[in-house]
């Protein structure tokens, strides 16, 4: 009965927010949620964070920062072909961005994510069976990885 009486009550035009609230007992719950929570400034976590920040600021040493920056500058100066490095880095960032866009587009096709998951699980199972299950196959995989590492670094 109270809900029917509250629903029949006219809504004042001065408060448009009153249209969004449902009449009756639900407005009591909404007022509890909207009530501000008390703030505790003397919280244990806040004190721990202040202590850690103070400890970090005392321990940080500008000499370590300078050493790191000088080491990075030396490595950057040692690179002969900087343009190719920047090109490869930009290509990697672009590839990651494109792959994220493609994954989002593929999620809209209903059966495709399940099919791709099945393909991935099948390949993972084959890889485990082919290279990780038996000792001689693990040795073959380790040799292949060492050969690849040598080809990349040029230590052949």
N, C-alpha and C positions, 0 to 999 in steps of 0.2 A: 504494500500500500504506500509506503513511504517513497518507494522508487517511482510509482505512478504519480504521486503528488509532486515529486521533484521534477519529473519530466514535463508536467503540465505547467510548471513555473516559467514565466517568460524570461528570456535571456536578455540582459541589458545590452544595448548596442555600443556602450562606451568601452566594454571589455571584449574584444574579439577573441581573446584567449579562452574565454569561458565557453565558447563553442566547441573547443577541442576536448575539454574535460567531460568525462561521462558523469551523469548525475548519480547520486546515491552513494553507497558505501565505497565504491572504487575511488572516489575523490579523497577519502581518508587515507588510503594507501598511497595515492599519488602525493599527498602532502607530506607523508613520512619520508618518501624517497627524495623529495625535493628539499627537505630540510638540510641546512648546512651541517657538516660534520665538525666536531671540535678539532682544532689543530693543536698538535703537541709539538712544541719546539724542542723540548728536552728529551726527545726520543733517543733510544740507545743507538739505533742505526745512524742517526744524524751525527751523534757524538763520535761514533767509530769512523764515519767518513771524514769528519773534521780532523781527527787524529791521523788518519792515513794520509790525508792531503798535506798536513803539516810535516809528517815524516818524509813524504815524497819530496816536498819542496826543499827540505834540508839535505836530503841525500842526492838530489840531482846536481850534477857537476857539469859546468859548461865546458870543461876540458874534454869530457867524454863526447859531448855533442860536436865539438870542433874536430875531434879525431874522426868521428863518423862522417862528418861532412867532407873532410879532406880525403878520406878513403874513397868516398863516392865520387869526388871530383877526379881523383887519380884513375879510377876505373873508367869513368866517362872519357877522359883524355886518352886512355889506352885503346879505346875502340877506334879502329881505322875507318870503318864504313858506317858512319852514324846514320846516313840516309836510309840504308837498307834496314837497320835496326828499327828506326821509326816507322818505316813502311810495314815491316812485319808486325810490330806492336799495334799499329793502327788496323791492320788486317785482322789481327786476333780480336780486338775489341769489336770490330764490325761483324765478325763471324759469330761472336757470342750474342750480340744484339739481334742479328738475323735469326739465329736459332731460337731465341726467346720468342720472337714474333711468330715464327713458324709453329712452335709448340702451342702457343695460344690459339692460332688458327686451326690446328689439328684437333684441339679439344672440342671444337664445335661440331665435328663429324662424330656421329654417335658410336660407331663400332671401331673406329680407327685407334683410339687409345688402348682399348683392350687387345686389339690385334698387335699393336706395337709392343705392348707389354709381353705378350706371348712370344713374339720374335726375340725380344731381349732375354727372356728367361730361357728360351731354347738355346740361344747362342751361349749364354752363361753355362748352361748344363754341358754343352758340347766342349767348351773351353776347359771346364773342370775335368771332364772325362779324357780329353786329348792331352792336356799338359800337366795336370796337378795330381791325378790319381796314382800314377805309377812313377817309381823313382827314376827310371831311365828317361821318361818323358819330361820330368822336372829338370833333369840335367840338360836335356836338349833345349828346353825353354831358357834356362840360365845361359847356355852358350849362345843362343840366338840374341838374347838381350845384351850380352857382353859384346858380340859382334856389332850390333846396332849402336851401342855406346861408343865403340871405337871408331865407327864410321862417322858418327856425329862430331866427336871431338877431334878427329883427324889423327889418332894415335896409331894408325895401322902401319 
